[in-house]
Amino acid sequence: MTSPDGLLSRHRAVLPDWLALYYERPIEITRGEGRHVWDAEGNRYLDFFGGILTTMTAHALPEVTRAVTDQARRVLHTSTLYLNRPMVELAEKVAGLSGIPDARVFFTTSGTEANDTALLLASAYRRSNQVLAMRNSYHGRSFSTVGITGNAAWSPTSLSPLQTLYVHGSVRSRGPFAGLPDGEFIDACVADLRDLLDQTGGVAALIAEPIQGVGGFTSGPDGLFAAFREVLNERGILWISDEVQTGWGRTGEHFWGWQAHGAAGPPDMLTFAKGIGNGMSIGGVVARAEVMNCLDANSISTFGGSPVTMAAGQANLGYLLEHDLQGNARRVGALLMERLREAAAGVDIVREVRGRGLMIGIELVAPGTDEPSPVLASAVVEAAREGGLLIGKGGGPGGSVLRVAPPLSLTEAEAKEGAAILERALAAASAAKATTGGVA
């Protein structure tokens, strides 16, 4: 086995410069079990990021491993041109859980591809390429999804097949409406939406993350999208809920993020990915039959709905439901949130600890200011790794928010352990900044 330094040199020689790596000395993860992973040098880490919220239940979950192995022994691949029992069975379960009446499910291989598909359906159904998206949003890395991403750090081109209009609402504590109470905040965002629509033609859809992922685990008040939905319904505009990161019970209180805006009823479409496969490549779209069936040209998926990934998804979803991991996310997430808020109290580099369930963000700023500090965020991420904890980053220019999103089977003891490591990392970064001075 090559050393991490040797592998890094090889990585840089053949892979794109823009393919980001965490840590000043990147690590190679070689094994995982439960909520822990090991690197190539034998170091053990508590994993609070799960491969970007993708290891949803646990690393090396026996039920998933067994399902993948059993299916691989029979057949690995067929495509959607043939009947596929695992795909039909998982589609039945997802449709039933979605809350969307008369639902149809189309499987893809990623969240990006799922959002691409939803945009295709919306634009075909509405005969319009105009799309509403939220400021600070992220929906994927393809040409169309980059074009609806409201976060400049993740949008490398201004070219797009879509005309995108950005709406206020998903960043509660910053922006022109931040100082308003929740009700007035929603009213102001709705007024902004109405004003925007009065100046445009026929919009196809609003696509929105109930809690923004890459944007730093930010969200508007509960009820925001219910209020938006009333305006959208007046004009026949579709609502797409991007549940790639919020789905499957991660927020604890709800199975889907859209349910925090329950008065709106279910969206016209929801997109999903990441956690359902627990590491296997599964994404998809759930839509009302009328919307899903609107395409008047042929379409298939070569790899979407693969028998192996569908078997993994069924096993993973079954484990999640049987063991009430949504309830665990609610209970253990509340404990973790409490511990992290206690750890952040009095630390001058922490602006806010926010989130729901096991989806928690810690926003860092330069001491004595309200300015996001990606430098300090990177310092805390490094210190946490040195302490045996892996976390993520997101939000703001370059990433100034620590993203904490462990597998949903996290135990109370592991939550306490991780919070203690993060407390030490925050204190170390704050002390180092106080000593060195300068601008973050």
N, C-alpha and C positions, 0 to 999 in steps of 0.2 A: 504493500500500500504506500502511495506517495505521501509526503508530508503535506499539511495544509498549505504551507508556503509554495511548495512545488505545484500543487493542484491549482492554486491561485494564479500562478504564472501561466499555466496551461489554459485556464479559464480566460484570462485576458488576451491570450493569443488567438483564440478562435470564436469568442462570443462578443456581442456588441458592447461598446463602452457604456451605453445607456442602461444596461442590465444591472440594476443596483444590487449591492451586497451590504448586509449589515456588518458592523464592527470594523474597527481599524485593522484587526487581523481576523478575517472572516473564518467561520467555523464550518466544518463538514459534519452534518448530522448523519450518523450511521445506524442508529437503532432507537426504537421508541417502545415504551410500555406504559400503559395507564396514562398518567399525566406527566411522565418524565421522558426525556430523550438523552442520548449520549453522543458525544462527538468522537471524531477519529482518534483523538488523543486520550479517550477514556473518561473525559469529564462528564459528570452527570448534571442535568439541569431540570428544574421544574419549568414546565412549558406553559406560559400564560399567553401564547399567541396562536398555537395550534396550526402552524403553516398558513397564516392569514385566515383564521376562523374556519379552517377547513377540517381539521381533526376535531369533529364535533363531539363524539362520545368518548373515545379513548384511543391512544396509540395501540396498535396490534390487538384490537378487540377480537377475541377468539371467534365470536359469531360471524363477524365480517370476513375474517381470514378463511374460515371454514366455507362460507358461502362462495367466495371467490374461487377457492381451490376446487370445490365440487363442480361448479359451473365450467371452469376451465378444462376439467377432465372430459366434459361432454362436447362443448363447442365454444370457441372463443368469439366468433364473429359471423354474422349473417347479413346485416343491413336491414333497413326498414322495408325492403322489397318483399320480405317474407314475414309470415306471422311469427310473432316473438312472444312467447308466454310470459317470461319475466318482465318484459316491457309493459304488456297489458296489465299484469297484476300490480306493478308499481304505479302505473297511471291511474288505475282504479282507486288506489289508496290516496294518492296525492290529490286527485280530483275531489274525493270525499272530504279531505281535510282542508281544502282550499277555502271553502265557504262560498265559492262562486257557483251559482245555479247553472245546471246543464253544462258543466265544465268539460272542456277538451284539453288534453295535455300533449305538448310536443317536447320531446327530449333533445337536448343539445349536449355539447361536451364542456361547456363553461358558462359562467355568468355573462361574459362579454357576448357570446353567441346567443344566449337567451335574450339579452336586451336588444341585440340586432334583430332577432326574430320578432320581438314585440313591436319594434319600430316599423318593420316591414308590414306587419299586420295592421297597425294603426294607420299608416300612410295609405295602404291599399283600401282599407275600410272607409276611411274618410276622404280619400282622393285629395290628400293634402300632404305637403312635406314640411309644414310648420309644426314645430314641437315646443311645448313648454317644459323647461327644466328648472331645477332649483339652483340658486347661487351656492357655490362651494361644493357642488355635487361631483360624484364620480360614478360612471356606469360601464367602464371597460376600456380596452386598449385598441379596439378596431377603429377603422376609419369613421364609421357612423357613430359609434359610442364616444369616441374622442370629441366628435362634433357637438355632443350634448353635455359634455363634462364642464361644469362651471367652476373648475379649480385649475388655474393656469399652470400650476406645477405638474399637472398630469394631462395637459392638452398641448401636444407639440406642434399642432398645425391649426391654422384658422380656416382651412379649406374643409368643406363638408357638403354632403348631398342634402342636408337638411337646413332649414332656416330655424335657428334656435332662439327662443326668447326666454330670458331668465327672470325668475320670480323670487320675491323675498319670502323668508319664513323659516328656513331650516337652521339658522344660527341664532339662538335665542338671546345670547348675552353680548352680541356685538351688532353693529349696524345701526341704521337710523331709528329703528323702533325698539332698541334694546331696553330703554328705560321705562317702557310702558308696562302696566299690569297685563297678565295673560289675555284677558278678554279684549282689551284695547289693542294689544299686539296683533291678535287674530283679525280684528276689525280693520286695522291698518293694512295688513297683508292682503286681505280680501279686496279692499278699496284699490290697492296697487294692481291686483290681478284684473279687476274690472276695467281699470283705466288702460291697462296694457291690451286687453282683448278688444276694447273699443277702437283701438288704433290699428288693428290687424285684420287679416282676412279670416278664412276658416281654418282654425287650428285643429290638428289631428288628435293630439293627446298631451296630457301632462304626465311626465315620468318623474317619480320622486322616490327617494329612499326614506322610509319612516324615521330611521336614525342614520345619518350619514356616516359611512364607514371610513373611507380614506380621508374624508373631510374632518375627522377628529372626533367621531362619536357625538356629533351635535344633532339637535332636533328642535323643532318648534313645540309649542304647547299641545297637549292632547286636545283634539277637536279641530285643529288647524285644517286637516284635509277633509273633514266633514264639512267645514265652511266652504272650502274650495270646491268640494263636490257639488254643492248647490249651484254655484256659478257655472261649473262645467256642464252640468245637466241641462241648464237653460239653453246652452248652445250646442248640445250634442257632442261635446268633447270627451274623449275617452280618458280614463284614469288608469295608469300603469303603476303598480306598486313594486318597486325594485326590492325584493326580499332576499337578495343574494347573501347579505350578511345578517339580516334581522330575523330570518325565518327559522322554523323548527323549534321554537321555544326558547331561543337564546335570551330574549329580554325578560324571561321569567313570568311576567304578568300575563303575557299573551303568547299564542302559538305563532302568530304572524304579527309583524309590526303594524300593519294597517288596522288591527283590532283596537289599538289605542285611540282610534278615531271612529269608534264603532257606530256612531250615529250616521256615518256616511254609508254604512253597509259595505259589502265587499267591493273591491275594485273591478273594473272590466277585465283587467289582466293582472296577473302577478308573475314575476320572474323569480327563479330560484337557482341555486347552485351550491358550491362550497360544501357545507356541512352534510348534506344528504348522502354524499358518497364517502364521507370520512376519509378522503384522500383519493378515491377513485374519481375519474373525470365525468361528473354528471352536472348538467344544467337543464333548464327547461322553462317553458311558458305554460301557464294555465290561463285559459280565456273562455268567455262565453262562446258557445257553439257558433252563434251568428258571426262573431268576430273571427274566431279561429278558421272558420270555413269560407272566409271571404275571398281567398286567393283564387284567381281564375287561370293559373298556370301550374304546371307540374312542379312538385318539390319532393325531395327525399332527404334523408340524412344517412350518410355512410357510417358514421361512428356514433351518432346520437342514439341512445337506446340499446347500446351493446349488451348482449346477454350477460357478460361478466359484470359490467358496471351496474346493471339493473339488479342482479343478484346481491351485489354489495349494498345497494340502496335499500332493498327490501329488508335485509338483515339489520342494517344500521337503524333504519326507521323503526323496525319492530323492537329493537333493544331500547331505543329512546322512549317509546311509548310505554313499553312494559315496565321500565324502571322509573317512570315519571321524571325524566331529566329536566323537563320544564319546571317542575316543582323544585327540583334541586337547584336549578339556576336561580329561582326566586329566593330560596332560603339562604343558600351559600353566597349568592351574589349580594344579598343584603348585608351579610356579615362582612364580606370583603369590602364593600362600599364603606361601611362604617369604619373598618380598620384603616382604609386608605385615607378617609377624611380626617381621622385622628392623626395619622402620620403626616398629613399635609398641613395641619393646623400650625400656624406660626412659622411655616417655611416660606420665606419671602419670594421664592421663585415659582410658587404654585398659585395660579390665578383661580383655578376651578377644578373640582372633581365632579364628574357628571356621568350619567349613563343609567342603564337599567339591567337587572339581572347580571349575567356574566358578559356584559358589554360596557366597559368602563373606560372613560377617558380622563387623563390628568393633563390639563393645559399649563404649560410653563411659559414664564415671561422673564424678561430682564428685571433684576431686583429694582424695586422702586418705580417701575413703569407698568404700562399695560401692553407693552410691545412683545409679540410672540418671540420666543427664543429657541430656534432649532438647534443652536449650539448647545444649550443646556439640555435639551431633550436628548441629543446624541450622547452627552456626558452621562446622563442617568441610565440610558440604555446600556452603555458600556459598563457602568458600575454595577448594574443589576446582573449582567452576564458574569462579571467577575464574582458576584455573590452567589451564582448558581441559579439565576432566573432569566428566562427569555421573555421579552415583551416586544411590542411593536411601536411604530411611530406613525403619525399622520396629522393632517390639519395644518393650515397656515403655510407660509412660504418655507419650503424645505422640510416641513414637519416639525411642529412645536408641541404636539400632543402625544403623550404616552398612551398607547392602546393596550388595554388589558382584556384579554378574551380567552380564558382557559377552556379546555374541554368541559362539557356540561356535567360530567361525572365528578368534578372537583370535590374533594372532601373538605370539611371544616378545618381539619388540621393543615391541609395543604394551603387553604386560603390564608390562614394565619401565618404560615411560614413564608408564603410569597409576599404578604403585606409587610412583614418584618424586613425582608430583603429590600423591598422597595423603599421602606422608610429610611434604611441606612444609605441607600443610593441617593435619595433626594437630599439627605443631610450632607452627604459627601460633596455632591454637586454644588449645593448652596454655599458650603464652607469654602470650597475651592474658588468659587466666583467672588466671594467676599475677599479672599486673599489676593487674587490676581487682579481684580478690578477690570475695567474695560467694558465694552459693549458686547452683549451676547448676539 
